[in-house]
């Protein structure tokens, strides 16, 4: 009987629970072509994906610095994410920094 309950629980978790690497959503802005663009952040255990277009992960690059000036909103912080060929500016609400830090090492 416990095996049946375990199987049913696994199936229900697969249908209702998070799937893949993207299991928590948030809001973030990225500076593209001279202006801030809003998008959805998908937080996974090993990466953050912005608007299904840009991947932020330790394998892709690193956060060089965090600033609060030039952010799209007063409560946002701007992460300067260094990739191999460029720097991407990702703005997140200051309360999201703790969640970002679980995926990307942040400078002190």
Backbone atoms as SQL, in Angstrom:
CREATE TABLE atoms (id INTEGER PRIMARY KEY, chain TEXT, resi INTEGER, resn TEXT, atom TEXT, x REAL, y REAL, z REAL);
INSERT INTO atoms VALUES
  (1, 'A', 1, 'UNK', 'N', 0.814, -1.187, 0.000),
  (2, 'A', 1, 'UNK', 'CA', 0.000, 0.000, 0.000),
  (3, 'A', 1, 'UNK', 'C', 0.863, 1.259, 0.000),
  (4, 'A', 2, 'UNK', 'N', 1.964, 1.251, 0.790),
  (5, 'A', 2, 'UNK', 'CA', 2.819, 2.434, 0.853),
  (6, 'A', 2, 'UNK', 'C', 3.510, 2.686, -0.481),
  (7, 'A', 3, 'UNK', 'N', 3.778, 1.614, -1.243),
  (8, 'A', 3, 'UNK', 'CA', 4.378, 1.778, -2.568),
  (9, 'A', 3, 'UNK', 'C', 3.415, 2.503, -3.487),
  (10, 'A', 4, 'UNK', 'N', 2.141, 2.159, -3.426),
  (11, 'A', 4, 'UNK', 'CA', 1.123, 2.814, -4.249),
  (12, 'A', 4, 'UNK', 'C', 1.018, 4.293, -3.897),
  (13, 'A', 5, 'UNK', 'N', 1.034, 4.616, -2.620),
  (14, 'A', 5, 'UNK', 'CA', 0.966, 6.014, -2.187),
  (15, 'A', 5, 'UNK', 'C', 2.200, 6.770, -2.650),
  (16, 'A', 6, 'UNK', 'N', 3.363, 6.124, -2.583),
  (17, 'A', 6, 'UNK', 'CA', 4.600, 6.747, -3.034),
  (18, 'A', 6, 'UNK', 'C', 4.558, 7.020, -4.532),
  (19, 'A', 7, 'UNK', 'N', 4.048, 6.092, -5.316),
  (20, 'A', 7, 'UNK', 'CA', 3.937, 6.265, -6.771),
  (21, 'A', 7, 'UNK', 'C', 2.971, 7.387, -7.093),
  (22, 'A', 8, 'UNK', 'N', 1.818, 7.400, -6.427),
  (23, 'A', 8, 'UNK', 'CA', 0.828, 8.454, -6.666),
  (24, 'A', 8, 'UNK', 'C', 1.404, 9.816, -6.272),
  (25, 'A', 9, 'UNK', 'N', 2.116, 9.874, -5.163),
  (26, 'A', 9, 'UNK', 'CA', 2.752, 11.120, -4.736),
  (27, 'A', 9, 'UNK', 'C', 3.794, 11.594, -5.730),
  (28, 'A', 10, 'UNK', 'N', 4.571, 10.672, -6.279),
  (29, 'A', 10, 'UNK', 'CA', 5.575, 11.030, -7.279),
  (30, 'A', 10, 'UNK', 'C', 4.953, 11.560, -8.554),
  (31, 'A', 11, 'UNK', 'N', 3.870, 10.927, -8.986),
  (32, 'A', 11, 'UNK', 'CA', 3.175, 11.386, -10.191),
  (33, 'A', 11, 'UNK', 'C', 2.571, 12.768, -9.948),
  (34, 'A', 12, 'UNK', 'N', 1.941, 12.970, -8.799),
  (35, 'A', 12, 'UNK', 'CA', 1.341, 14.271, -8.476),
  (36, 'A', 12, 'UNK', 'C', 2.408, 15.355, -8.396),
  (37, 'A', 13, 'UNK', 'N', 3.545, 15.033, -7.790),
  (38, 'A', 13, 'UNK', 'CA', 4.630, 16.018, -7.697),
  (39, 'A', 13, 'UNK', 'C', 5.173, 16.359, -9.075),
  (40, 'A', 14, 'UNK', 'N', 5.247, 15.370, -9.957),
  (41, 'A', 14, 'UNK', 'CA', 5.714, 15.620, -11.305),
  (42, 'A', 14, 'UNK', 'C', 4.773, 16.509, -12.096),
  (43, 'A', 15, 'UNK', 'N', 3.495, 16.352, -11.858),
  (44, 'A', 15, 'UNK', 'CA', 2.511, 17.163, -12.574),
  (45, 'A', 15, 'UNK', 'C', 2.397, 18.560, -11.969),
  (46, 'A', 16, 'UNK', 'N', 2.346, 18.647, -10.659),
  (47, 'A', 16, 'UNK', 'CA', 2.102, 19.921, -9.987),
  (48, 'A', 16, 'UNK', 'C', 3.369, 20.655, -9.577),
  (49, 'A', 17, 'UNK', 'N', 4.442, 19.938, -9.402),
  (50, 'A', 17, 'UNK', 'CA', 5.661, 20.541, -8.890),
  (51, 'A', 17, 'UNK', 'C', 6.521, 21.147, -9.979),
  (52, 'A', 18, 'UNK', 'N', 7.633, 21.734, -9.586),
  (53, 'A', 18, 'UNK', 'CA', 8.551, 22.338, -10.541),
  (54, 'A', 18, 'UNK', 'C', 9.215, 21.282, -11.415),
  (55, 'A', 19, 'UNK', 'N', 9.535, 21.673, -12.618),
  (56, 'A', 19, 'UNK', 'CA', 10.195, 20.757, -13.535),
  (57, 'A', 19, 'UNK', 'C', 11.497, 21.361, -14.025),
  (58, 'A', 20, 'UNK', 'N', 12.430, 20.533, -14.382),
  (59, 'A', 20, 'UNK', 'CA', 13.682, 20.976, -14.976),
  (60, 'A', 20, 'UNK', 'C', 14.483, 21.871, -14.049),
  (61, 'A', 21, 'UNK', 'N', 15.251, 22.772, -14.655),
  (62, 'A', 21, 'UNK', 'CA', 16.155, 23.642, -13.928),
  (63, 'A', 21, 'UNK', 'C', 15.476, 24.938, -13.484),
  (64, 'A', 22, 'UNK', 'N', 14.317, 25.248, -14.046),
  (65, 'A', 22, 'UNK', 'CA', 13.660, 26.520, -13.782),
  (66, 'A', 22, 'UNK', 'C', 12.444, 26.298, -12.908),
  (67, 'A', 23, 'UNK', 'N', 12.575, 26.542, -11.608),
  (68, 'A', 23, 'UNK', 'CA', 11.468, 26.221, -10.730),
  (69, 'A', 23, 'UNK', 'C', 10.972, 27.379, -9.880),
  (70, 'A', 24, 'UNK', 'N', 11.582, 28.530, -9.952),
  (71, 'A', 24, 'UNK', 'CA', 11.137, 29.665, -9.185),
  (72, 'A', 24, 'UNK', 'C', 11.204, 30.900, -10.073),
  (73, 'A', 25, 'UNK', 'N', 10.141, 31.672, -10.086),
  (74, 'A', 25, 'UNK', 'CA', 10.076, 32.839, -10.961),
  (75, 'A', 25, 'UNK', 'C', 10.306, 34.124, -10.181),
  (76, 'A', 26, 'UNK', 'N', 10.786, 35.134, -10.862),
  (77, 'A', 26, 'UNK', 'CA', 11.002, 36.461, -10.294),
  (78, 'A', 26, 'UNK', 'C', 11.043, 37.476, -11.416),
  (79, 'A', 27, 'UNK', 'N', 11.199, 38.733, -11.055),
  (80, 'A', 27, 'UNK', 'CA', 11.274, 39.810, -12.043),
  (81, 'A', 27, 'UNK', 'C', 12.686, 40.354, -12.099),
  (82, 'A', 28, 'UNK', 'N', 13.105, 40.709, -13.297),
  (83, 'A', 28, 'UNK', 'CA', 14.416, 41.309, -13.478),
  (84, 'A', 28, 'UNK', 'C', 14.461, 42.087, -14.768),
  (85, 'A', 29, 'UNK', 'N', 15.343, 43.050, -14.825),
  (86, 'A', 29, 'UNK', 'CA', 15.534, 43.861, -16.020),
  (87, 'A', 29, 'UNK', 'C', 16.959, 43.670, -16.506),
  (88, 'A', 30, 'UNK', 'N', 17.125, 43.723, -17.817),
  (89, 'A', 30, 'UNK', 'CA', 18.447, 43.631, -18.428),
  (90, 'A', 30, 'UNK', 'C', 18.625, 44.850, -19.325),
  (91, 'A', 31, 'UNK', 'N', 19.828, 45.419, -19.305),
  (92, 'A', 31, 'UNK', 'CA', 20.145, 46.593, -20.121),
  (93, 'A', 31, 'UNK', 'C', 20.561, 46.122, -21.506),
  (94, 'A', 32, 'UNK', 'N', 19.707, 46.368, -22.503),
  (95, 'A', 32, 'UNK', 'CA', 19.966, 45.935, -23.878),
  (96, 'A', 32, 'UNK', 'C', 19.737, 47.112, -24.817),
  (97, 'A', 33, 'UNK', 'N', 20.669, 47.327, -25.726),
  (98, 'A', 33, 'UNK', 'CA', 20.544, 48.374, -26.745),
  (99, 'A', 33, 'UNK', 'C', 20.243, 49.741, -26.145),
  (100, 'A', 34, 'UNK', 'N', 20.915, 50.074, -25.054),
  (101, 'A', 34, 'UNK', 'CA', 20.798, 51.396, -24.468),
  (102, 'A', 34, 'UNK', 'C', 19.591, 51.645, -23.592),
  (103, 'A', 35, 'UNK', 'N', 18.819, 50.608, -23.268),
  (104, 'A', 35, 'UNK', 'CA', 17.673, 50.822, -22.376),
  (105, 'A', 35, 'UNK', 'C', 17.381, 49.554, -21.579),
  (106, 'A', 36, 'UNK', 'N', 16.697, 49.751, -20.454),
  (107, 'A', 36, 'UNK', 'CA', 16.307, 48.621, -19.608),
  (108, 'A', 36, 'UNK', 'C', 15.089, 47.934, -20.190),
  (109, 'A', 37, 'UNK', 'N', 15.147, 46.606, -20.238),
  (110, 'A', 37, 'UNK', 'CA', 14.013, 45.809, -20.705),
  (111, 'A', 37, 'UNK', 'C', 13.573, 44.874, -19.577),
  (112, 'A', 38, 'UNK', 'N', 12.271, 44.880, -19.304),
  (113, 'A', 38, 'UNK', 'CA', 11.729, 44.021, -18.258),
  (114, 'A', 38, 'UNK', 'C', 11.594, 42.595, -18.765),
  (115, 'A', 39, 'UNK', 'N', 11.730, 41.662, -17.855),
  (116, 'A', 39, 'UNK', 'CA', 11.580, 40.258, -18.208),
  (117, 'A', 39, 'UNK', 'C', 11.379, 39.410, -16.968),
  (118, 'A', 40, 'UNK', 'N', 11.114, 38.156, -17.209),
  (119, 'A', 40, 'UNK', 'CA', 10.890, 37.208, -16.120),
  (120, 'A', 40, 'UNK', 'C', 12.161, 36.418, -15.862),
  (121, 'A', 41, 'UNK', 'N', 12.500, 36.287, -14.588),
  (122, 'A', 41, 'UNK', 'CA', 13.644, 35.474, -14.193),
  (123, 'A', 41, 'UNK', 'C', 13.148, 34.108, -13.770),
  (124, 'A', 42, 'UNK', 'N', 13.795, 33.084, -14.248),
  (125, 'A', 42, 'UNK', 'CA', 13.510, 31.713, -13.833),
  (126, 'A', 42, 'UNK', 'C', 14.730, 31.221, -13.066),
  (127, 'A', 43, 'UNK', 'N', 14.543, 30.985, -11.771),
  (128, 'A', 43, 'UNK', 'CA', 15.626, 30.538, -10.904),
  (129, 'A', 43, 'UNK', 'C', 15.652, 29.021, -10.852),
  (130, 'A', 44, 'UNK', 'N', 16.791, 28.451, -11.131),
  (131, 'A', 44, 'UNK', 'CA', 16.986, 27.017, -11.009),
  (132, 'A', 44, 'UNK', 'C', 18.103, 26.749, -10.014),
  (133, 'A', 45, 'UNK', 'N', 18.413, 25.508, -9.780),
  (134, 'A', 45, 'UNK', 'CA', 19.475, 25.202, -8.806),
  (135, 'A', 45, 'UNK', 'C', 20.866, 25.605, -9.286),
  (136, 'A', 46, 'UNK', 'N', 21.072, 25.716, -10.593),
  (137, 'A', 46, 'UNK', 'CA', 22.412, 26.015, -11.093),
  (138, 'A', 46, 'UNK', 'C', 22.468, 27.175, -12.076),
  (139, 'A', 47, 'UNK', 'N', 21.325, 27.837, -12.320),
  (140, 'A', 47, 'UNK', 'CA', 21.336, 28.949, -13.270),
  (141, 'A', 47, 'UNK', 'C', 20.100, 29.822, -13.079),
  (142, 'A', 48, 'UNK', 'N', 20.205, 31.025, -13.631),
  (143, 'A', 48, 'UNK', 'CA', 19.081, 31.956, -13.706),
  (144, 'A', 48, 'UNK', 'C', 18.906, 32.263, -15.192),
  (145, 'A', 49, 'UNK', 'N', 17.688, 32.190, -15.672),
  (146, 'A', 49, 'UNK', 'CA', 17.419, 32.490, -17.082),
  (147, 'A', 49, 'UNK', 'C', 16.502, 33.708, -17.134),
  (148, 'A', 50, 'UNK', 'N', 16.925, 34.724, -17.887),
  (149, 'A', 50, 'UNK', 'CA', 16.124, 35.936, -18.045),
  (150, 'A', 50, 'UNK', 'C', 15.353, 35.865, -19.347),
  (151, 'A', 51, 'UNK', 'N', 14.045, 35.982, -19.239),
  (152, 'A', 51, 'UNK', 'CA', 13.150, 36.100, -20.389),
  (153, 'A', 51, 'UNK', 'C', 13.384, 34.995, -21.435),
  (154, 'A', 52, 'UNK', 'N', 13.796, 33.827, -20.973),
  (155, 'A', 52, 'UNK', 'CA', 14.082, 32.669, -21.835),
  (156, 'A', 52, 'UNK', 'C', 15.138, 32.969, -22.894),
  (157, 'A', 53, 'UNK', 'N', 15.989, 33.984, -22.630),
  (158, 'A', 53, 'UNK', 'CA', 16.987, 34.384, -23.631),
  (159, 'A', 53, 'UNK', 'C', 18.413, 34.420, -23.118),
  (160, 'A', 54, 'UNK', 'N', 18.616, 34.861, -21.876),
  (161, 'A', 54, 'UNK', 'CA', 19.977, 35.034, -21.371),
  (162, 'A', 54, 'UNK', 'C', 20.158, 34.164, -20.132),
  (163, 'A', 55, 'UNK', 'N', 21.224, 33.372, -20.132),
  (164, 'A', 55, 'UNK', 'CA', 21.522, 32.474, -19.015),
  (165, 'A', 55, 'UNK', 'C', 22.607, 33.099, -18.150),
  (166, 'A', 56, 'UNK', 'N', 22.340, 33.120, -16.847),
  (167, 'A', 56, 'UNK', 'CA', 23.314, 33.566, -15.860),
  (168, 'A', 56, 'UNK', 'C', 23.650, 32.360, -14.994),
  (169, 'A', 57, 'UNK', 'N', 24.890, 31.895, -15.087),
  (170, 'A', 57, 'UNK', 'CA', 25.336, 30.754, -14.293),
  (171, 'A', 57, 'UNK', 'C', 26.832, 30.882, -14.060),
  (172, 'A', 58, 'UNK', 'N', 27.352, 30.193, -13.062),
  (173, 'A', 58, 'UNK', 'CA', 28.805, 30.211, -12.847),
  (174, 'A', 58, 'UNK', 'C', 29.574, 29.706, -14.068),
  (175, 'A', 59, 'UNK', 'N', 28.978, 28.819, -14.843),
  (176, 'A', 59, 'UNK', 'CA', 29.636, 28.315, -16.050),
  (177, 'A', 59, 'UNK', 'C', 29.683, 29.365, -17.161),
  (178, 'A', 60, 'UNK', 'N', 28.740, 30.303, -17.146),
  (179, 'A', 60, 'UNK', 'CA', 28.660, 31.334, -18.187),
  (180, 'A', 60, 'UNK', 'C', 29.499, 32.570, -17.869),
  (181, 'A', 61, 'UNK', 'N', 29.724, 32.822, -16.574),
  (182, 'A', 61, 'UNK', 'CA', 30.469, 34.019, -16.188),
  (183, 'A', 61, 'UNK', 'C', 30.405, 34.245, -14.688),
  (184, 'A', 62, 'UNK', 'N', 30.636, 35.514, -14.278),
  (185, 'A', 62, 'UNK', 'CA', 30.639, 35.827, -12.854),
  (186, 'A', 62, 'UNK', 'C', 30.159, 37.256, -12.634),
  (187, 'A', 63, 'UNK', 'N', 29.660, 37.490, -11.436),
  (188, 'A', 63, 'UNK', 'CA', 29.231, 38.838, -11.056),
  (189, 'A', 63, 'UNK', 'C', 30.462, 39.588, -10.580),
  (190, 'A', 64, 'UNK', 'N', 30.830, 40.658, -11.315),
  (191, 'A', 64, 'UNK', 'CA', 32.007, 41.455, -10.955),
  (192, 'A', 64, 'UNK', 'C', 31.714, 42.456, -9.850),
  (193, 'A', 65, 'UNK', 'N', 30.547, 43.091, -9.937),
  (194, 'A', 65, 'UNK', 'CA', 30.191, 44.080, -8.933),
  (195, 'A', 65, 'UNK', 'C', 28.686, 44.275, -8.897),
  (196, 'A', 66, 'UNK', 'N', 28.232, 44.851, -7.793),
  (197, 'A', 66, 'UNK', 'CA', 26.821, 45.172, -7.613),
  (198, 'A', 66, 'UNK', 'C', 26.731, 46.658, -7.294),
  (199, 'A', 67, 'UNK', 'N', 25.877, 47.358, -8.029),
  (200, 'A', 67, 'UNK', 'CA', 25.696, 48.793, -7.801),
  (201, 'A', 67, 'UNK', 'C', 24.215, 49.090, -7.624),
  (202, 'A', 68, 'UNK', 'N', 23.938, 50.274, -7.101),
  (203, 'A', 68, 'UNK', 'CA', 22.545, 50.686, -7.005),
  (204, 'A', 68, 'UNK', 'C', 22.269, 51.934, -7.834),
  (205, 'A', 69, 'UNK', 'N', 23.309, 52.586, -8.319),
  (206, 'A', 69, 'UNK', 'CA', 23.078, 53.717, -9.208),
  (207, 'A', 69, 'UNK', 'C', 22.837, 53.190, -10.631),
  (208, 'A', 70, 'UNK', 'N', 22.180, 53.959, -11.437),
  (209, 'A', 70, 'UNK', 'CA', 21.834, 53.587, -12.820),
  (210, 'A', 70, 'UNK', 'C', 20.863, 52.414, -12.894),
  (211, 'A', 71, 'UNK', 'N', 20.184, 52.098, -11.802),
  (212, 'A', 71, 'UNK', 'CA', 19.221, 50.997, -11.853),
  (213, 'A', 71, 'UNK', 'C', 17.881, 51.527, -12.359),
  (214, 'A', 72, 'UNK', 'N', 17.057, 50.650, -12.924),
  (215, 'A', 72, 'UNK', 'CA', 15.775, 51.105, -13.465),
  (216, 'A', 72, 'UNK', 'C', 14.793, 51.545, -12.376),
  (217, 'A', 73, 'UNK', 'N', 14.953, 51.049, -11.153),
  (218, 'A', 73, 'UNK', 'CA', 14.090, 51.393, -10.024),
  (219, 'A', 73, 'UNK', 'C', 14.945, 51.593, -8.793),
  (220, 'A', 74, 'UNK', 'N', 14.475, 52.434, -7.884),
  (221, 'A', 74, 'UNK', 'CA', 15.233, 52.758, -6.677),
  (222, 'A', 74, 'UNK', 'C', 15.554, 51.527, -5.833),
  (223, 'A', 75, 'UNK', 'N', 14.647, 50.564, -5.782),
  (224, 'A', 75, 'UNK', 'CA', 14.836, 49.378, -4.935),
  (225, 'A', 75, 'UNK', 'C', 15.599, 48.250, -5.634),
  (226, 'A', 76, 'UNK', 'N', 16.034, 48.458, -6.865),
  (227, 'A', 76, 'UNK', 'CA', 16.764, 47.431, -7.609),
  (228, 'A', 76, 'UNK', 'C', 18.265, 47.626, -7.456),
  (229, 'A', 77, 'UNK', 'N', 18.979, 46.514, -7.561),
  (230, 'A', 77, 'UNK', 'CA', 20.438, 46.525, -7.582),
  (231, 'A', 77, 'UNK', 'C', 20.884, 45.982, -8.931),
  (232, 'A', 78, 'UNK', 'N', 21.961, 46.549, -9.448),
  (233, 'A', 78, 'UNK', 'CA', 22.456, 46.162, -10.767),
  (234, 'A', 78, 'UNK', 'C', 23.661, 45.243, -10.600),
  (235, 'A', 79, 'UNK', 'N', 23.551, 44.040, -11.155),
  (236, 'A', 79, 'UNK', 'CA', 24.645, 43.079, -11.146),
  (237, 'A', 79, 'UNK', 'C', 25.385, 43.192, -12.472),
  (238, 'A', 80, 'UNK', 'N', 26.683, 43.417, -12.406),
  (239, 'A', 80, 'UNK', 'CA', 27.529, 43.470, -13.600),
  (240, 'A', 80, 'UNK', 'C', 28.068, 42.058, -13.810),
  (241, 'A', 81, 'UNK', 'N', 27.471, 41.343, -14.752),
  (242, 'A', 81, 'UNK', 'CA', 27.786, 39.933, -14.977),
  (243, 'A', 81, 'UNK', 'C', 28.762, 39.822, -16.155),
  (244, 'A', 82, 'UNK', 'N', 29.995, 39.441, -15.848),
  (245, 'A', 82, 'UNK', 'CA', 31.061, 39.311, -16.859),
  (246, 'A', 82, 'UNK', 'C', 30.974, 37.963, -17.534),
  (247, 'A', 83, 'UNK', 'N', 30.765, 37.986, -18.868),
  (248, 'A', 83, 'UNK', 'CA', 30.829, 36.766, -19.673),
  (249, 'A', 83, 'UNK', 'C', 32.122, 36.797, -20.468),
  (250, 'A', 84, 'UNK', 'N', 32.362, 35.802, -21.287),
  (251, 'A', 84, 'UNK', 'CA', 33.621, 35.724, -22.037),
  (252, 'A', 84, 'UNK', 'C', 33.826, 36.939, -22.939),
  (253, 'A', 85, 'UNK', 'N', 32.755, 37.415, -23.587),
  (254, 'A', 85, 'UNK', 'CA', 32.893, 38.487, -24.573),
  (255, 'A', 85, 'UNK', 'C', 32.320, 39.834, -24.169),
  (256, 'A', 86, 'UNK', 'N', 31.559, 39.898, -23.068),
  (257, 'A', 86, 'UNK', 'CA', 30.904, 41.148, -22.710),
  (258, 'A', 86, 'UNK', 'C', 30.485, 41.163, -21.246),
  (259, 'A', 87, 'UNK', 'N', 29.846, 42.257, -20.871),
  (260, 'A', 87, 'UNK', 'CA', 29.269, 42.390, -19.535),
  (261, 'A', 87, 'UNK', 'C', 27.779, 42.644, -19.709),
  (262, 'A', 88, 'UNK', 'N', 26.972, 41.874, -19.001),
  (263, 'A', 88, 'UNK', 'CA', 25.522, 42.034, -19.040),
  (264, 'A', 88, 'UNK', 'C', 25.089, 42.661, -17.723),
  (265, 'A', 89, 'UNK', 'N', 24.259, 43.704, -17.802),
  (266, 'A', 89, 'UNK', 'CA', 23.731, 44.341, -16.606),
  (267, 'A', 89, 'UNK', 'C', 22.363, 43.747, -16.306),
  (268, 'A', 90, 'UNK', 'N', 22.268, 43.117, -15.141),
  (269, 'A', 90, 'UNK', 'CA', 21.023, 42.507, -14.690),
  (270, 'A', 90, 'UNK', 'C', 20.574, 43.238, -13.433),
  (271, 'A', 91, 'UNK', 'N', 19.361, 43.797, -13.461),
  (272, 'A', 91, 'UNK', 'CA', 18.824, 44.505, -12.309),
  (273, 'A', 91, 'UNK', 'C', 17.772, 43.639, -11.628),
  (274, 'A', 92, 'UNK', 'N', 17.939, 43.452, -10.324),
  (275, 'A', 92, 'UNK', 'CA', 16.980, 42.680, -9.527),
  (276, 'A', 92, 'UNK', 'C', 16.635, 43.484, -8.276),
  (277, 'A', 93, 'UNK', 'N', 15.471, 43.205, -7.700),
  (278, 'A', 93, 'UNK', 'CA', 15.078, 43.861, -6.460),
  (279, 'A', 93, 'UNK', 'C', 16.068, 43.467, -5.373),
  (280, 'A', 94, 'UNK', 'N', 16.380, 44.408, -4.489),
  (281, 'A', 94, 'UNK', 'CA', 17.409, 44.130, -3.470),
  (282, 'A', 94, 'UNK', 'C', 17.054, 42.923, -2.607),
  (283, 'A', 95, 'UNK', 'N', 15.767, 42.612, -2.451),
  (284, 'A', 95, 'UNK', 'CA', 15.384, 41.430, -1.671),
  (285, 'A', 95, 'UNK', 'C', 15.708, 40.128, -2.396),
  (286, 'A', 96, 'UNK', 'N', 15.920, 40.182, -3.714),
  (287, 'A', 96, 'UNK', 'CA', 16.243, 38.986, -4.501),
  (288, 'A', 96, 'UNK', 'C', 17.723, 38.610, -4.420),
  (289, 'A', 97, 'UNK', 'N', 18.554, 39.492, -3.875),
  (290, 'A', 97, 'UNK', 'CA', 19.995, 39.216, -3.851),
  (291, 'A', 97, 'UNK', 'C', 20.338, 37.929, -3.109),
  (292, 'A', 98, 'UNK', 'N', 19.619, 37.648, -2.045),
  (293, 'A', 98, 'UNK', 'CA', 19.890, 36.419, -1.290),
  (294, 'A', 98, 'UNK', 'C', 19.616, 35.192, -2.154),
  (295, 'A', 99, 'UNK', 'N', 18.531, 35.237, -2.919),
  (296, 'A', 99, 'UNK', 'CA', 18.201, 34.106, -3.799),
  (297, 'A', 99, 'UNK', 'C', 19.199, 34.012, -4.951),
  (298, 'A', 100, 'UNK', 'N', 19.608, 35.150, -5.492),
  (299, 'A', 100, 'UNK', 'CA', 20.618, 35.153, -6.558),
  (300, 'A', 100, 'UNK', 'C', 21.919, 34.555, -6.040),
  (301, 'A', 101, 'UNK', 'N', 22.284, 34.893, -4.805),
  (302, 'A', 101, 'UNK', 'CA', 23.549, 34.424, -4.224),
  (303, 'A', 101, 'UNK', 'C', 23.587, 32.917, -4.035),
  (304, 'A', 102, 'UNK', 'N', 22.440, 32.256, -4.001),
  (305, 'A', 102, 'UNK', 'CA', 22.449, 30.796, -3.895),
  (306, 'A', 102, 'UNK', 'C', 22.879, 30.149, -5.206),
  (307, 'A', 103, 'UNK', 'N', 22.860, 30.925, -6.292),
  (308, 'A', 103, 'UNK', 'CA', 23.217, 30.391, -7.611),
  (309, 'A', 103, 'UNK', 'C', 24.523, 31.009, -8.114),
  (310, 'A', 104, 'UNK', 'N', 24.636, 32.325, -7.983),
  (311, 'A', 104, 'UNK', 'CA', 25.823, 33.036, -8.461),
  (312, 'A', 104, 'UNK', 'C', 26.614, 33.593, -7.276),
  (313, 'A', 105, 'UNK', 'N', 27.887, 33.301, -7.204),
  (314, 'A', 105, 'UNK', 'CA', 28.707, 33.917, -6.144),
  (315, 'A', 105, 'UNK', 'C', 28.715, 35.432, -6.334),
  (316, 'A', 106, 'UNK', 'N', 28.419, 36.173, -5.267),
  (317, 'A', 106, 'UNK', 'CA', 28.389, 37.629, -5.339),
  (318, 'A', 106, 'UNK', 'C', 29.635, 38.206, -4.672),
  (319, 'A', 107, 'UNK', 'N', 30.142, 39.313, -5.215),
  (320, 'A', 107, 'UNK', 'CA', 31.321, 39.950, -4.568),
  (321, 'A', 107, 'UNK', 'C', 30.922, 40.547, -3.231),
  (322, 'A', 108, 'UNK', 'N', 31.902, 40.687, -2.362),
  (323, 'A', 108, 'UNK', 'CA', 31.639, 41.259, -1.030),
  (324, 'A', 108, 'UNK', 'C', 31.388, 42.730, -1.094);
